[in-house]
Amino acid sequence: MGKIVFFENKNFQGRSYECMGDCSDMHSHLSRCQSCRVESGCFMVYDRPNFMGNQFLMRRGEYSDYMSMFGMSDCIRSCRSIPMHRGQYRMKIYERENYGGQSMELMDDCDSIMDRYRMSDCQSCNVMDGHWLMYEQPHFRGRMMYMRPGEYRSFREMGMNNMRFMSMRRITDMM
């Protein structure tokens, strides 16, 4: 299990809140959150409550001013603990919503679905094993979305209207 400490101000100043799991609304603990320290584990932080908005992966370390580091326009509003996965990684991606069009199964990182599979888009997926990050640009750049095991029939219906996912990376201990 991981542990993250959030601080109201930059440079670990102001009131703090320790979290060892998911928190859907930081506002119930702190009026704002502008720095954090990941003492163990791995967390996805969001700039909106209820695990919505822009997402950023936080690994063990200190983030004294994550807003300038990640280009966030606001502060952390929610966080999700990412359990470490030991074992196989498998995800099937689909070109269209509702598992339509061309499909490919991934077991390792893919830096460009266009180059590797000649797929121009990914609009749904099924994560069978492991935890993954999907990026809107090739080579693991741009906005990201955390995917845990489950079926994702439509990224558009999940609020990702204008995002196209072009690369995928496994969340591993060595990432």
Kinemage of the C-alpha trace (Angstrom):
@kinemage 1
@onewidth
@group {chain A} dominant
@subgroup {mainchain}
@vectorlist {calphas} color= white
{ca met a 1} P 0.000 0.000 0.000
{ca gly a 2} L 1.241 3.472 -0.850
{ca lys a 3} L 1.349 6.710 1.082
{ca ile a 4} L 1.169 10.266 -0.230
{ca val a 5} L 1.173 13.515 1.764
{ca phe a 6} L -0.521 16.580 0.273
{ca phe a 7} L 0.267 20.163 1.301
{ca glu a 8} L -1.853 23.282 0.856
{ca asn a 9} L 1.020 25.405 -0.434
{ca lys a 10} L 4.098 24.996 -2.610
{ca asn a 11} L 7.307 23.671 -1.060
{ca phe a 12} L 5.484 21.442 1.449
{ca gln a 13} L 4.091 24.394 3.398
{ca gly a 14} L 0.746 24.867 5.111
{ca arg a 15} L -1.658 22.236 6.357
{ca ser a 16} L -1.111 18.658 5.217
{ca tyr a 17} L -3.192 15.561 4.606
{ca glu a 18} L -1.831 11.994 4.539
{ca cys a 19} L -3.534 9.580 2.180
{ca met a 20} L -3.015 5.835 1.778
{ca gly a 21} L -5.768 5.109 -0.743
{ca asp a 22} L -8.235 6.794 -3.056
{ca cys a 23} L -9.581 10.265 -2.271
{ca ser a 24} L -12.390 11.503 -4.527
{ca asp a 25} L -12.430 15.087 -3.180
{ca met a 26} L -9.382 16.715 -1.606
{ca his a 27} L -11.446 19.786 -0.700
{ca ser a 28} L -12.928 17.888 2.246
{ca his a 29} L -9.389 17.705 3.732
{ca leu a 30} L -7.574 20.795 2.382
{ca ser a 31} L -8.777 24.044 0.845
{ca arg a 32} L -6.185 23.590 -1.917
{ca cys a 33} L -3.228 21.352 -2.674
{ca gln a 34} L -0.136 22.675 -4.418
{ca ser a 35} L 2.641 20.261 -3.443
{ca cys a 36} L 2.959 16.636 -2.377
{ca arg a 37} L 5.400 13.985 -1.259
{ca val a 38} L 4.956 10.363 -2.342
{ca glu a 39} L 6.513 8.335 0.453
{ca ser a 40} L 5.705 4.941 -1.049
{ca gly a 41} L 3.744 3.452 -3.881
{ca cys a 42} L 2.335 5.097 -6.953
{ca phe a 43} L -0.626 7.478 -7.353
{ca met a 44} L -2.583 9.083 -10.134
{ca val a 45} L -3.596 12.644 -9.267
{ca tyr a 46} L -6.391 14.609 -10.962
{ca asp a 47} L -7.114 18.317 -11.273
{ca arg a 48} L -10.867 17.770 -10.750
{ca pro a 49} L -12.840 15.931 -8.059
{ca asn a 50} L -14.075 12.359 -8.587
{ca phe a 51} L -10.997 11.278 -10.566
{ca met a 52} L -11.808 13.564 -13.494
{ca gly a 53} L -9.837 16.066 -15.551
{ca asn a 54} L -6.143 16.040 -16.346
{ca gln a 55} L -4.222 13.140 -14.829
{ca phe a 56} L -0.620 12.839 -13.720
{ca leu a 57} L 1.311 9.823 -12.467
{ca met a 58} L 3.167 10.406 -9.201
{ca arg a 59} L 5.876 7.964 -8.161
{ca arg a 60} L 7.966 8.011 -5.003
{ca gly a 61} L 9.536 11.441 -4.630
{ca glu a 62} L 8.923 15.069 -3.769
{ca tyr a 63} L 6.839 17.442 -5.875
{ca ser a 64} L 7.384 20.896 -4.355
{ca asp a 65} L 5.572 22.764 -7.133
{ca tyr a 66} L 3.902 20.207 -9.361
{ca met a 67} L 1.800 22.910 -11.063
{ca ser a 68} L 4.831 24.268 -12.923
{ca met a 69} L 6.386 20.794 -13.333
{ca phe a 70} L 3.344 19.345 -15.084
{ca gly a 71} L 1.734 22.486 -16.456
{ca met a 72} L -1.355 22.093 -14.309
{ca ser a 73} L -3.534 25.165 -14.259
{ca asp a 74} L -5.132 24.239 -10.961
{ca cys a 75} L -4.343 22.191 -7.899
{ca ile a 76} L -4.860 18.511 -7.112
{ca arg a 77} L -8.540 17.783 -6.444
{ca ser a 78} L -8.540 13.953 -6.198
{ca cys a 79} L -6.133 11.008 -6.204
{ca arg a 80} L -6.194 7.274 -6.832
{ca ser a 81} L -3.763 4.712 -5.448
{ca ile a 82} L -2.347 2.420 -8.126
{ca pro a 83} L -1.621 -1.073 -6.836
{ca met a 84} L 1.587 -2.604 -8.119
{ca his a 85} L 0.907 -5.509 -10.429
{ca arg a 86} L 3.155 -8.557 -10.459
{ca gly a 87} L 2.429 -10.739 -13.400
{ca gln a 88} L 1.332 -10.580 -16.988
{ca tyr a 89} L 0.086 -7.404 -18.701
{ca arg a 90} L -2.616 -7.726 -21.354
{ca met a 91} L -4.847 -5.188 -23.024
{ca lys a 92} L -6.875 -5.387 -26.223
{ca ile a 93} L -7.368 -2.100 -28.042
{ca tyr a 94} L -10.046 -1.388 -30.653
{ca glu a 95} L -10.151 1.162 -33.420
{ca arg a 96} L -13.804 2.093 -32.787
{ca glu a 97} L -16.251 2.345 -29.911
{ca asn a 98} L -18.001 -0.781 -28.604
{ca tyr a 99} L -15.035 -2.954 -29.588
{ca gly a 100} L -15.465 -2.284 -33.296
{ca gly a 101} L -13.012 -2.120 -36.152
{ca gln a 102} L -9.475 -3.389 -36.148
{ca ser a 103} L -8.213 -4.777 -32.817
{ca met a 104} L -4.821 -5.673 -31.404
{ca glu a 105} L -3.694 -7.286 -28.181
{ca leu a 106} L -0.827 -5.675 -26.292
{ca met a 107} L 1.374 -7.322 -23.706
{ca asp a 108} L 4.066 -4.656 -23.595
{ca asp a 109} L 4.454 -0.925 -24.170
{ca cys a 110} L 3.490 0.481 -27.560
{ca asp a 111} L 5.055 3.821 -28.467
{ca ser a 112} L 2.880 4.306 -31.560
{ca ile a 113} L -0.211 2.344 -32.605
{ca met a 114} L 0.072 3.929 -36.052
{ca asp a 115} L 3.631 2.703 -36.621
{ca arg a 116} L 3.218 -0.721 -35.020
{ca tyr a 117} L -0.322 -1.704 -36.010
{ca arg a 118} L -1.344 0.814 -38.698
{ca met a 119} L -4.261 1.857 -36.467
{ca ser a 120} L -5.250 5.491 -36.785
{ca asp a 121} L -7.278 5.616 -33.587
{ca cys a 122} L -8.175 3.749 -30.411
{ca gln a 123} L -11.692 4.390 -29.091
{ca ser a 124} L -12.310 1.398 -26.792
{ca cys a 125} L -10.323 -1.265 -24.954
{ca asn a 126} L -10.440 -4.206 -22.605
{ca val a 127} L -7.733 -4.325 -19.933
{ca met a 128} L -7.393 -7.954 -18.937
{ca asp a 129} L -4.247 -7.814 -16.776
{ca gly a 130} L -2.180 -5.063 -15.202
{ca his a 131} L -2.501 -1.299 -15.040
{ca trp a 132} L -1.823 0.894 -18.068
{ca leu a 133} L -1.397 4.524 -19.085
{ca met a 134} L -2.784 5.613 -22.435
{ca tyr a 135} L -1.312 8.761 -24.042
{ca glu a 136} L -2.862 11.034 -26.622
{ca gln a 137} L 0.360 11.308 -28.638
{ca pro a 138} L 2.927 8.781 -29.842
{ca his a 139} L 6.043 8.138 -27.729
{ca phe a 140} L 4.175 8.503 -24.416
{ca arg a 141} L 3.540 12.230 -24.675
{ca gly a 142} L 0.565 14.479 -24.101
{ca arg a 143} L -2.349 13.982 -21.770
{ca met a 144} L -2.717 10.546 -20.243
{ca met a 145} L -5.456 8.336 -18.886
{ca tyr a 146} L -5.071 5.622 -16.253
{ca met a 147} L -6.674 2.292 -17.175
{ca arg a 148} L -7.140 -0.437 -14.590
{ca pro a 149} L -8.527 -3.897 -15.386
{ca gly a 150} L -11.970 -3.625 -16.923
{ca glu a 151} L -13.943 -2.986 -20.095
{ca tyr a 152} L -13.985 0.488 -21.636
{ca arg a 153} L -16.606 0.549 -24.411
{ca ser a 154} L -16.366 4.244 -25.286
{ca phe a 155} L -13.732 6.788 -24.321
{ca arg a 156} L -16.059 9.515 -25.621
{ca glu a 157} L -18.746 8.518 -23.124
{ca met a 158} L -16.106 8.604 -20.383
{ca gly a 159} L -15.627 12.329 -21.052
{ca met a 160} L -12.653 11.948 -23.406
{ca asn a 161} L -14.436 13.517 -26.396
{ca asn a 162} L -11.470 15.110 -28.098
{ca met a 163} L -8.744 12.674 -27.065
{ca arg a 164} L -7.207 10.121 -29.366
{ca phe a 165} L -4.936 7.576 -27.742
{ca met a 166} L -1.835 6.877 -29.781
{ca ser a 167} L 0.535 5.126 -27.326
{ca met a 168} L 0.199 2.839 -24.308
{ca arg a 169} L 2.550 2.034 -21.422
{ca arg a 170} L 2.377 -0.531 -18.624
{ca ile a 171} L 2.650 0.834 -15.088
{ca thr a 172} L 5.498 -1.203 -13.643
{ca asp a 173} L 7.963 -0.871 -10.781
{ca met a 174} L 10.692 0.040 -13.258
{ca met a 175} L 8.795 2.559 -15.416
